[in-house]
């Protein structure tokens, strides 16, 4: 899996505390947690030993998957 996108509304805590470490331990290269209610997207990259070494948070602008750097996704569109 190159990019996994989770839309988390009421499931944010579970997605962040339970699913994210599971994805990292399984080698999912990149995970986006789209928190529509709070209006931000968290991007986790570089899985290492059950967690992610790189983290960024976006509330505007664009974001690109590391595997597809030429693809730019408008954060505002993700948050609709």
Secondary structure as GFF3:
##gff-version 3
##sequence-region A 1 80
A	DSSP	beta_strand	4	7	.	.	.	ID=ss1
A	DSSP	alpha_helix	12	14	.	.	.	ID=ss2
A	DSSP	pi_helix	15	19	.	.	.	ID=ss3
A	DSSP	alpha_helix	20	25	.	.	.	ID=ss4
A	DSSP	beta_strand	30	35	.	.	.	ID=ss5
A	DSSP	beta_strand	40	48	.	.	.	ID=ss6
A	DSSP	beta_strand	51	58	.	.	.	ID=ss7
A	DSSP	beta_strand	62	63	.	.	.	ID=ss8
A	DSSP	three_ten_helix	66	68	.	.	.	ID=ss9
A	DSSP	beta_strand	73	74	.	.	.	ID=ss10
A	DSSP	alpha_helix	75	78	.	.	.	ID=ss11
###
